[in-house]
């Protein structure tokens, strides 16, 4: 600290350095703490293998911002102290000066020093802990993106519930980090102004390619052969009759040296599949192009109504996300949610027609807010099952199903978020495999028959499900014969059948 000198106008008043004040001291502690945090985070940035996408924000934006704020306080304190000294020269003591000859200030200096040391230690520790918290699911789903509650709820019960949000939505690398942060800034502004989309629009246009994200775990060389899947359904009759369908899903039927086949043929290394969607949700696909990478042959399929060529910038190369478009945020249909609860035993099957009535209770048109739902559902079920001992438990379960599947205030549920896996409640596979897409020579899309993707091993109710047929069997629709001109989604809509 510079040696104090007597004031020319007042020999009894000592003039100290302009930097000798409490504001400058506090700014200095803040600047040093920010510098320590910056140094630690830079070290983490250069030494850790798997980058936290949010690390750059804290390292190169937040920490330097505090450092600058501390330096500003240092010089602001000096400037204020100098102006005060000039204005009141010889008339009053320095306003914010630090004086070691004052016993009271010596005690304050001791406390300030202890507090400064604690602050420096906490700034380093806090920076490291904040860095870890920023990559947590709670940060994405509850703090930073509170508006994303429906997505957070669906994520928690999804197949990727143990994968952090940032791993799929951002991944590693500076380019996609910057793109994500620019997009995040737009979202923050929209959330602050409360004018964000309800529901949030999908598909998300700025996601990085699936090869960069999905194939870090699901790489093509490890695709499964066949998967045995059992679909548990209940008929909408008085007895809530169970009706199961057991299938062998042909995920990948290729052998070494043989052509690719099965469901994952669409992303095999020898074929490039491109398509043009006529709508934002990619549910109407009138044009497709398949290029064989080995011999460069090209086949173009189009519906009869589609003429001309699609815009080049709107042609999309098919990847994982075109079928697995809800990998982490699945909104089950009301019908599916009720059937799962019945299969799990959380919703009784002893109430007559409970499958149908529970679905109706969930899809009431006059439920406008989430707060309205419990009372509306209770009122509906009470009118149907007044006096039944099963009513209370059934009501609680249906109310719970609503709270985790339908979000009216955000206008978010299965009706606005198509799920392209399968073809029961949404067109899914039938967007292309409908025998309506043909080449100029009249060739239809290859493998449009049901057995290309799955083989039905058993189906029916009661003991029928126990009789397996390894060769497969024809699908038996429980509601009678199917109209060949209709798809499943023409009647099934996730609620009560049309």
Secondary structure, 3 states (H helix, E strand, C coil): CCCCEECCCCCCCEECCCCCEHHHHHHHHHHHHHHHHHHHHHHHHHHCCCCCCCHHHHHHHHHHHHHHHHHHHHHHHHHHHHHHHHHCCCCCCCCCECCCCCHHHHHHHHHHHHHHHHHHHHHHHHHHHHHHHHCCHHHHHHHHCHHHHHHHHHHHCCCCCCCCHHHHHCCCCHHHHHHHHHHHHHHHHHHHCCCCCCCCCCCCCCCCCHHHHHHHCCCHHHCCCEEEEEEEEECCCCCCCEEEEEEEEECCCCCCCCCCCCHHHHHCCCEEEEEEECCCCCCCEEEEEEEECCCCCEEEEECCCCCCCCCHHHEEECCHHHCCCCCCCCCCCHHHHHHHHHHHCCCCCCCCCHHHHHHHHHCCCCCCCHHHHHHHHHHHHHHHHCCCCCHHHHHHHHHHHHHHHCECCCCECCCCCCCCCCCCCCCHHHHCCCCCCECCCCCECCCCCHHHCEEEEEEECHHHHHCCCCCCCCCCCCCCCCCCCCCHHHHCCCCCCC
